[in-house]
Amino acid sequence: MKRPHLAGDKEGHTVLLSQVRMQDARPSPWDYCLVFPLPEIGSKERAITQVMAATYLEQVFRGAKYDFLPTGRTLWGRVQSLGAIDYSEFLDLLRKTCVEVISVKCGLSTRQFTSRDKDEIYVKIVADENDLKLQADKQNYRMKLDASIDSKTTFAAHAPYDRDFNKVFQMYDSHHGKTMFRSLDRIRLVESILTSLINLQMLSHYKLCRGVFPLHDMDGLSSLRAQWGNLSLRTLFKRQPVDEIRNYFGEKIGLYYSWLGFYRRWLVLPSIIGFAFFIVQVLKTAHFKEMNFAFCIIIALWGTLFLEFWKRHQSELAIRWGMEEFEQEETIRPAFEGTPRISPVTDKPEKFYSPTKRRVKQVFSMTVALIMVGCVIGSVGGIMIYKNKDRTAADFATRQKIGALVNAIQIKVFNVIYGHLAVWLTNWENHQTDTAYEDSLIYKTFLFQFVNSYNSLLYIAFLKRLVEEQCQEGDCLMELTIQLGILFGISLALNLVEIILPSLSDWWSTRQEDKKIAKLQAAGMQVRTRMTQCEEQMKLAAYPGPYRDYLKLIVQFGYVTLFCAAFPLAPLLALIVNLLEIRFGALLLCKLTRRPFPYGAQDIGSWQMILEVMTVAGVMVNIGIAVRTSDTFAGASPLVQLAIFLCIEHLVLILKYVISSAIPDVPTVVKVAQARHKILVDRIFHQAAIVEKDDSEAAVAEAIDQTVYDDDF
């Protein structure tokens, strides 16, 4: 049943209370789901104090009081009464009030049902077309213009939505009929409507809600699964449907998989060249070390070209997806703690935390990171002592391989330990926004991982011959090759673990719930045995985001760019790992995790700068390895070798700078499209408004009495 809005409801989304009930069946799909706990009434749940309950309401409803709503009146009255409140009663009243706010104030439709084991209540939410138009107009939501408006540009223009110009926007086929809102548009707008009145992050933060997630569009998901989200050989080498990934999961995830696919394609050429150089290395052909020198130069230039052409491709994606002017609205993190005050800028209430205190905490965090780096160096030193304590022993060669394996495991273990520690430290620093939080976590984690992942390799490449006077079988390059080969092998194994663990978690939670269902049936209760789609999605793990995937691949990018002189097979192994990474990631998103929120993004963010740093470091390390191991410079003194290294390294860095300067970051076709889009949008929206204004003024002018009277009586 269509629920008409009250007049003037653009800002408030208010609907008649008598019209908020949903029919039991609705043919169109739902957009969002909230999962509330359902403790048994009268069970020995903890009671919460009046102060705590008032704090929950203040945070969840953003300071607003909904005591004019039926359940809201009961809830606020109960909180204001003296004494503690039964937790079960509070949760029940809170859920009902949330549903009233969503239905009455937000104007959205809801449907509630219990889980099959009766310990959760699911609240499904859906918006109608008018809800979406109102919100899109209110927040100037950017949408794609119809391609027929301008056929002369490669990329379709995007513009803020305006209800007065519905016909100029692209229309799509969906369950809702012809609509201008794709699945991800619906989710973003519904979430925006909800969060304007209910702090969903606080609901989850205080564990008042077990799940807050967008629901899958099964048709869109089925299409993605067929094209992308499976492990068949047919899709292994197939080009990714990047636009479909973006249209379903959002630009942030779309950009990650676009970058991963771009990286995979660019690895093909160095993989072929590296394989040829590896054969030469194995055969120990004359001057093979000098040939490796040439391979180092090739990889250095390859890294530069890869990043420059990625920037160009990224700019094309930004304009194609309407993200060239994207500005993510900063939201306060739910875990941010501060002192209430009136903002000196906006004159609105806000939470304030002293920047000085945060800087002190950041200094402490950096100290902890340096201590952990010291632990890594100490552990690597212990491994090196074990490997080389008795060179004359019969098991010396075996200990070399065992030491390399232990070092590879140590790297992964320390990464896990410090990963959790870095998250704890970043939480403790109390960052106000998600962007500040993520940047701090990225830089802190990468600093540690750079040392942890590369220190043993750098030791073998540059210091081992000086400290220990010899390498395994007299060849440091071969020892470095063995170490890198083991690291890539463990990376492949961890990719399999990332797929197996969510599958096991899903199987275990379903098995435990089935046992509970069997007990309820044995007790004579009527329960359904089949899970709904909402329940199936709730049982899946939450998608953690592409952060850890980026970090893992940046470390791998370092293996390729920093140590190709020692291990020419690194690009080929990286290519194999990335082929599996795409397939496993697609399987994870399409089958093993809940649908993530479709965040927007204009570029890959801080990772771009880290990649730039890695390519510069790659030039230095590879030239250094080539100079140290080349037969040409073997008889030179360390000082002469250093001078040769500096000369060659500076020449390559200058060439790298010249190449990057010669290739513009934004292609001409994109610049032309950007300029044309501005003119097009101005012509459609602004000039139309001027014409309308001119017409109305002309009508007023025609009504003016131009008669000149003889007198003024």
C-alpha positions, 0 to 999 in steps of 0.5 A: 500500500502506498503511503502518501506523505504530508504536505511539506515533508521534504525536510522531515519525511513525516507520514501519518501514523495510521499509514506506517503498518506494512502488509505481510507480503511485499514484492519488492526487495528490502534495502536495510536490516537492523537486528536487535537482541531478544532476551527472554522476559524475566531472564536474569539479564543485568539491569542498567542504571537510569544514568546509563539508559539516559546516555544510551538514548542521548547518543542513539537519538542524537539528543532528540526526545521522541516522548510524543510517540506511543512507545517513546512516551513509555521509554522516556517515562521509564528512564526518568523514573527512579531506580534501575531498569531491566535490560530486557525491558529497555531493549524492547522499548528501544527497538519499538521506539526505533521502529516508530522513528523510522516509520513516522519521522523517517517515512520508511516502511518496516517489517519485523520478525523473530529469528527461528531460534527466538533470540533476535528480532529482525527489522527490515527497512525499505524506501519508496521512490518518493522517499529517495527523491526527497533525500537525494534532493535534500543532500544534493546527491550526485547522479548520472545524466541520461546519455542521450543528453550529450552524445559527444563526450566519452563519459556521461556527466553527473550532477546533483539531483533536482526533482524539477529535472527528473527527465534528464537523469539516467533510468534503470530497470529494477524490481521497483520498475523503471527507476533512477536509483540503483541498488547502491543509491538506495542503500546510501540514501536509506542510510542517510535518512536513518542516520539523520535521526538515529545513530546506527554506529552508536547502536552497534557500539553499545551492543544494543543492536547485533547487526546493522547492514544493507541487504543483498539485491539477489538479482544483482548478486546472482549476476556478479556471482556468475561473472566474477564470484566463483572459482571456475577456470573460465573466470580465472583469466577473465577481465573483471567486470569493474563497473558492475563491482562498483555499481554493487559494492561502491567505488571504494571496493571497485577502485581496489579491485580495479587497481588489483586488476591493473596491477595484475595486467602490468605484471605480465611483462616483467613476469616473462622477462623475469622468468627468462632472467631466472633461467639464465641465473639457474644455468649460471651463464657468463655475465648473468649478474650483469644481466640482472643489473639490466633487469633492475633498471627495467623494473625501476622504470616499470614501477614508474610507468605502472604508477603513472598510467594507474593515475591516468586510469584512476582519473578516468574511473573517477569521471566515469563514476561521477567521483571527480568532485567527491567529498566524503562527509566526515562523521564523528567516530562512535568510539570518539570520546570528548568533553561536551562544548559549544563549537566556536565555529558552528555554535552547535554542541560538539565533543572536544578532545585536546590535540595536545593529549592526542599528540602525546599518545601518538608519541607513545604509540610511535615509541611502542612501534619502535620497541616492536621493531627492536623485537623484530630485529632481535628475533631475526638476529636469533634466527641468523645465529641459529642458521650460522652457528656451526658452518662445518656441521653436516646439518648446516644446509638444512638449518639454512632452509629451516631458518628461512622457514622460521623467518617467514613464519615469524614475519606473519606472526609479528604482523598479526600481533602488531596488527592487533596492537596497532588497532588498540593504539590507534583506538587509544589515540581517540581520533575524531574522524574515520579518515584521521583514524585510517591514515594513522593506522595505515602509516603506523602499520606500514612502518612496522610491516616494512621493517618486519617484512624486509629486514631479513632480506636486506640483511642477506642482501647487504650485510651478511657477507660483511658480518659473516664473511660468506653466504649459503653455498657462497652465494647470497643471491641464492639464499635471498632467492630461497627466502623470497620463495618461501615468503611467496609460498606462505602468502599462497597458503594464507589466501586459502586460510582467508577463505576457509575460516569464514566458511568454517565460522558460518558452518559452526554458527549454523550448526549451533543454531540447528542444535538450539532449534532441535532443543526448542522442538523437543520442548514442544515449541513450534519453530520454523527450521528454514532461515530467511534471507536476512538470517542467512546474511546475518550469519555471514561475517562482516566484510572487513574492508580492503585495508588489510588486502591493500597492506598485504599487496603493498608488501608484495609490491615491495618484494617485486620492486625491491628484490627483483635483482635477487629473485627474478621470479618475484613478478611471476609469483606475484602474478599467480598470487594476484590471480588467486587474490582476485578470485578469493576476494570475489568469492569472499564478497559474493558468498561468504560475507554480508554486503558491505556499505557502498562507500564512495572514493575518488582514488586509492588514497594514502596507498598511492603515496606509499606506492611512490615511496616503494618505487623509489626504495626499489631503485635504491635497493636493486641498484645496491644489490646489483653493485654488491653482487656484480662481478664487474665491481667485485674487486672494488673497495666498499668506498668505490662501490658506494660511489658507483652506487650513488652515481647509477642510483641518481641517474635512474632516479633522474630518469624516473622523475623525467618519465613521471613528469612527461606523463600527465596524471589526467588524460586530455580526454578526461580534461575535455570531458570535465570542462564539457560537463561543467558547461552541460550541467550549467546549461541544463540546470542554471540557465533553465532556472534563469529562463523560468525566472525571465518568463515570470518577470515578463508576465509581471511586466505585461500586467503593469498599468502604463496608462498616464492619467491627467490627474492624481484624484 
